[in-house]
Amino acid sequence: MKRVLKNRTILAIAVMLLMANGIYAQILTNYQNLAETSYQTAGLTFRLYVAPDPVYSPTYAPATNTNINANARWTWTYPAGLTGAPVSGVAQLLNYVEFTNPAVGGPYTVDAAESNTLGGCTDPTPTSQVVQIIAAPAATITTADPAQACGNQLAMTVNMTFTEAVPVAWAGYAFAINELVENIDPSDVVIGAALVNNNSFKDFPTTAKLKSPTLTGAGSPYGYSFTTSALNVQNNLRTRYTYTLIKASDAPGAAANGIISAISQKSNYIAGVISTYPFTDNQIVIIVNPAPVTGPIYHIPNNFAY
């Protein structure tokens, strides 16, 4: 008995040293044990993993989640608001639980307790993780189309909001803004080719999302403002400036135009894709008109009947 206890103590110390060095801090590279609520986007499948006890699974490989002792069992316990596999309260040889199509709700507390069929022992103090399921992100331009203006105008500030029930520390958004400048006739029909058609007028890719402090506000809805180009009359013709929200430059090519958030992107981890969510109001249109030039006045000349 003394030898068993001694070996267990040595092994426990070794594991603590590994954890202190960050080697044991991840499972499958990206899963980490952090003291925080896990935010997940509604409708997207996600998993929670638990590290096996190193005494019973001494050769466990975190990077691949393999070499788990065949006698190990985990009982996952979670509330009715979540649909998972394995089912709640049933011991299984599975150190992760997968939740499918979660609806908005929470916070939910998910517990995991390891047991072992070898001696019938169960950990009396389960490990817990809090999960919050939030609605998909939404983004909208809140500045209305201005009245048509006469002559050159200064650049205009356009306001946006982002709605997502996530703390500011995790609020981050990927999207882009297209600038389209065209000459139009009095019936708003485009004259010739576009003068400007720039998909990267503003671009926040998934690798450099819009975040605080450029993203403003302490909570949802968050704000952001961008400035248009100088609104000049081009070619002495009516000129239309259109600013349209589009997907980020590094969003998947097949994805529809829409917003990607940091939380929605990480919530897509199991699916291995990046989903976009439709913009609420994705466009502002600004028209500047040249001032009319008054022509000469015509009259019947005095010599008409002279």
C-alpha positions in Angstrom: 0.0 0.0 0.0 2.8 2.4 0.8 4.4 1.7 -2.5 1.2 2.4 -4.4 0.7 5.7 -2.5 4.3 6.7 -3.2 4.0 5.9 -6.9 0.8 7.8 -7.1 2.3 10.8 -5.4 5.3 10.8 -7.7 3.1 10.6 -10.7 0.8 13.4 -9.5 3.8 15.6 -8.9 5.1 14.8 -12.5 1.7 15.7 -13.9 1.6 19.0 -12.0 5.0 19.9 -13.4 3.8 19.1 -16.9 0.8 21.3 -16.4 2.9 24.1 -15.0 4.9 24.0 -18.2 1.8 24.2 -20.4 2.3 20.7 -21.9 -0.8 19.3 -20.3 -2.9 22.5 -20.7 -4.5 21.5 -24.0 -6.4 18.6 -25.5 -6.4 18.1 -29.3 -4.2 21.3 -29.6 -7.1 23.8 -29.2 -9.1 22.7 -26.2 -7.9 24.4 -23.1 -8.9 24.4 -19.4 -9.6 28.0 -18.6 -11.7 29.4 -15.8 -14.3 31.1 -17.9 -17.8 30.7 -19.2 -17.8 29.0 -22.6 -19.9 31.0 -25.1 -21.4 29.0 -28.0 -23.5 30.2 -31.0 -26.9 28.6 -31.1 -27.4 25.8 -33.6 -23.8 24.8 -33.8 -22.5 21.5 -32.5 -19.8 21.7 -29.9 -17.8 19.4 -27.5 -16.4 19.5 -24.0 -13.4 17.3 -23.1 -12.0 16.2 -19.8 -8.4 15.1 -19.2 -8.2 11.5 -17.9 -6.8 10.7 -14.5 -3.0 10.1 -15.1 -2.9 7.2 -12.7 -5.4 5.2 -14.7 -4.4 6.5 -18.1 -0.6 7.1 -17.7 0.2 7.1 -21.4 -2.7 9.4 -22.4 -1.7 11.6 -25.4 -3.5 14.9 -25.1 -2.6 16.0 -28.7 -4.6 13.1 -30.1 -6.9 12.2 -27.1 -5.7 8.6 -27.3 -4.4 5.9 -24.9 -7.3 6.2 -22.6 -7.5 3.2 -20.1 -10.3 0.8 -21.2 -11.6 0.7 -17.6 -12.1 4.4 -17.4 -15.6 5.9 -17.4 -17.1 9.4 -17.4 -20.5 10.5 -16.2 -21.6 13.7 -17.9 -24.4 15.5 -16.2 -26.2 18.5 -17.8 -29.6 20.2 -17.7 -32.5 19.5 -20.0 -31.8 22.6 -22.1 -28.9 20.8 -23.7 -29.1 17.7 -26.0 -25.9 15.7 -25.8 -24.2 12.4 -26.3 -23.5 10.5 -24.2 -26.8 11.1 -22.4 -26.8 12.9 -19.1 -26.1 10.8 -16.0 -24.8 7.6 -17.7 -21.2 6.4 -17.3 -19.5 5.8 -20.6 -16.0 5.2 -21.9 -16.0 8.6 -23.4 -14.1 11.6 -22.0 -16.0 14.1 -24.1 -19.6 15.1 -24.5 -21.1 16.5 -27.8 -24.0 18.9 -27.8 -26.0 19.2 -31.0 -28.2 22.1 -32.2 -28.2 24.0 -28.9 -30.9 26.6 -28.5 -30.3 30.0 -26.9 -30.2 29.6 -23.2 -28.2 29.2 -20.1 -26.0 29.6 -18.2 -25.8 25.8 -18.1 -23.5 23.9 -15.7 -22.1 20.7 -17.2 -20.4 18.3 -14.8 -18.0 15.4 -15.5 -17.0 12.7 -13.0 -14.5 10.1 -13.8 -14.9 6.5 -12.5 -13.2 3.2 -13.1 -14.6 -0.3 -13.4 -11.3 -1.7 -12.0 -12.1 -0.9 -8.4 -15.5 0.7 -8.7 -14.2 4.1 -7.6 -15.8 7.4 -8.6 -14.4 10.9 -8.2 -16.6 12.5 -5.4 -16.0 16.0 -6.7 -17.0 16.3 -10.4 -15.4 18.9 -12.6 -17.8 21.7 -13.9 -17.9 23.9 -16.9 -20.4 26.7 -17.4 -21.8 27.1 -20.9 -23.9 30.0 -22.4 -25.7 29.5 -25.7 -26.2 32.8 -27.5 -28.0 33.9 -30.6 -26.0 34.3 -33.9 -24.3 37.7 -34.4 -26.1 40.5 -36.3 -24.7 43.6 -37.8 -26.5 46.6 -39.3 -25.9 50.0 -40.7 -27.9 52.4 -38.6 -27.3 55.6 -40.5 -30.2 56.3 -42.9 -29.6 57.3 -46.5 -29.3 61.0 -46.5 -31.2 63.4 -48.7 -29.6 64.0 -52.1 -27.2 66.9 -51.9 -26.1 69.6 -54.3 -22.5 69.9 -55.2 -19.4 68.4 -53.6 -19.9 67.3 -50.0 -17.5 66.4 -47.2 -16.9 62.8 -46.2 -19.7 61.4 -44.1 -19.7 59.3 -40.9 -21.7 56.1 -41.1 -22.7 54.3 -37.9 -23.1 50.5 -37.4 -24.1 48.2 -34.5 -23.2 44.6 -33.7 -25.6 42.6 -31.6 -24.3 39.5 -29.8 -24.8 38.7 -26.1 -21.1 38.2 -25.4 -18.8 40.2 -23.1 -16.7 42.9 -24.7 -13.6 40.9 -24.1 -14.8 38.2 -26.6 -16.6 40.5 -29.0 -14.8 40.4 -32.4 -16.3 40.7 -35.9 -15.0 39.9 -39.4 -16.6 41.6 -42.4 -15.7 44.1 -45.2 -17.3 47.1 -46.8 -17.6 47.6 -50.6 -17.4 51.1 -52.0 -19.2 51.6 -55.3 -19.1 55.0 -57.1 -21.1 55.5 -60.3 -22.4 58.3 -62.5 -26.1 58.1 -63.0 -28.6 59.9 -65.2 -31.8 61.7 -64.0 -33.6 58.3 -63.9 -30.8 56.7 -61.7 -29.6 54.6 -64.6 -25.9 54.0 -64.5 -23.8 55.8 -67.1 -20.8 53.8 -68.2 -18.6 51.7 -66.0 -18.2 52.1 -62.3 -15.8 54.8 -61.3 -14.8 52.8 -58.1 -15.7 49.3 -57.1 -13.6 48.5 -54.1 -14.3 45.4 -52.0 -11.7 46.3 -49.5 -12.7 49.9 -48.6 -12.8 48.4 -45.1 -11.7 44.9 -44.4 -11.7 43.1 -41.1 -10.6 39.5 -41.9 -11.1 36.6 -39.5 -7.4 36.9 -38.6 -7.8 40.6 -37.7 -11.4 41.1 -36.5 -12.9 44.4 -35.5 -12.4 44.5 -31.7 -12.4 46.9 -28.8 -11.4 49.7 -28.6 -12.2 50.3 -32.3 -15.4 48.4 -31.6 -17.1 50.7 -29.0 -19.4 50.1 -26.1 -19.2 48.0 -22.9 -21.9 45.5 -24.0 -24.2 44.5 -26.8 -25.1 46.2 -29.0 -21.6 47.3 -29.8 -20.8 50.3 -32.1 -18.5 51.1 -35.0 -18.3 54.1 -37.3 -16.5 54.5 -40.6 -16.0 57.5 -42.8 -16.9 57.6 -46.5 -14.7 59.1 -49.2 -15.1 62.7 -50.0 -18.5 62.9 -51.7 -17.6 64.8 -54.8 -19.6 65.2 -58.0 -17.7 63.2 -60.7 -17.5 64.2 -64.4 -20.1 66.9 -63.7 -22.8 64.2 -63.6 -25.0 62.9 -60.8 -22.8 60.7 -58.7 -24.0 57.9 -56.5 -21.8 56.5 -53.6 -23.0 53.1 -52.3 -21.4 51.4 -49.3 -22.4 47.8 -48.8 -21.5 45.3 -46.0 -20.0 42.1 -47.5 -18.2 39.1 -46.1 -14.6 39.4 -45.0 -11.9 38.9 -47.6 -10.8 35.6 -46.1 -14.3 34.2 -45.6 -15.0 31.0 -47.6 -15.7 31.7 -51.2 -19.0 29.8 -51.2 -20.2 31.6 -48.1 -22.9 34.2 -48.5 -22.3 37.8 -47.5 -22.6 38.1 -43.8 -21.0 38.7 -40.4 -18.6 36.3 -38.7 -17.9 36.7 -35.0 -15.2 35.3 -32.9 -17.7 33.2 -31.0 -19.5 31.9 -34.1 -16.2 31.0 -35.7 -15.0 29.0 -32.7 -18.5 27.5 -32.4 -17.9 26.1 -35.9 -14.9 24.2 -34.7 -16.5 20.7 -34.9 -18.1 21.4 -38.3 -14.7 22.6 -39.7 -16.3 25.5 -41.6 -16.8 29.2 -41.1 -20.5 30.3 -41.2 -21.6 33.8 -42.2 -24.8 35.4 -40.8 -26.9 37.8 -42.8 -26.6 41.5 -42.3 -29.7 43.3 -41.1 -29.3 46.5 -43.1 -26.3 46.2 -45.3 -26.2 49.3 -47.3 -26.2 53.1 -47.4 -26.6 55.1 -50.6 -25.5 58.7 -51.0 -26.2 60.8 -54.1 -24.6 64.2 -54.9 -25.9 66.2 -57.9 -24.1 68.9 -59.9 -25.7 72.3 -59.6 -27.9 73.0 -62.6 -26.3 75.5 -65.1 -28.9 78.0 -66.2 -29.0 78.4 -70.0 -29.4 81.7 -71.9 -32.9 83.3 -72.2 -34.5 83.3 -75.6 -37.0 85.8 -77.0 -38.4 86.9 -80.3 -35.8 89.3 -81.7 -36.8 92.9 -82.3 -35.9 92.6 -86.0 -38.3 89.7 -86.5 -40.9 91.9 -88.2 -38.8 95.1 -88.7 
